Amino acid sequence: MDSTDSGSPADSIIEGSLREAATAIDTARMLLRQGNIIDLDGLEAHVEQACGGIPSLPASERERLKPTLVALIDGLNILSEQITEQHQEISGTLQNIGARTRAVSAYKPRGSR
């Protein structure tokens, strides 16, 4: 989007927040694929800023932002799926570790427990 697309300073701020949110989603997805833990505080701030300002925009500007918002929602849905998958993997690993620990403890000599 070039600067001539924006009708007002509020519109520019909202578009900037939406771009930052999209970047944060992409970064979070990349970090998750690498097995890293992510922090979504920045993403939340960008989404709150954008969503807080959208109702004040004229209807034509809100309509123009719909494709961007739909893409953002799609990105959030994919990120949510990735987070769920990572959580399930970690939970499974922790359950396996717990089962192994119990099994090892069951075979320790009585005096060493």
BELPEJO-V213935 format. One record per pair of residues at least 12 apart in sequence whose ideal C-beta (glycine too) atoms are under 7 Angstrom apart, sorted by sequence separation. I is the first residue (numbers start at 0). GAP is how many residues later the second one is. D is the distance in whole Angstrom. If there is no record, write none. Layout:
# BELPEJO-V213935
I/GAP/D + I/GAP/D
This chain:
# BELPEJO-V213935
27/12/7 + 0/14/6 + 27/15/7 + 23/18/5 + 24/18/6 + 23/19/4 + 20/22/6 + 23/22/6 + 20/25/4 + 19/26/4 + 20/26/5 + 16/29/5 + 20/29/6 + 16/32/4 + 17/32/5 + 16/33/4 + 13/36/5 + 13/39/5 + 12/40/6 + 13/40/6 + 9/43/6 + 13/43/7 + 9/46/6 + 10/46/6 + 9/47/7 + 28/49/7 + 10/50/5 + 17/50/5 + 21/50/6 + 24/50/4 + 28/50/6 + 31/50/5 + 20/51/6 + 24/51/6 + 27/51/6 + 31/51/7 + 21/53/6 + 28/53/6 + 6/54/6 + 17/54/6 + 24/54/5 + 31/54/6
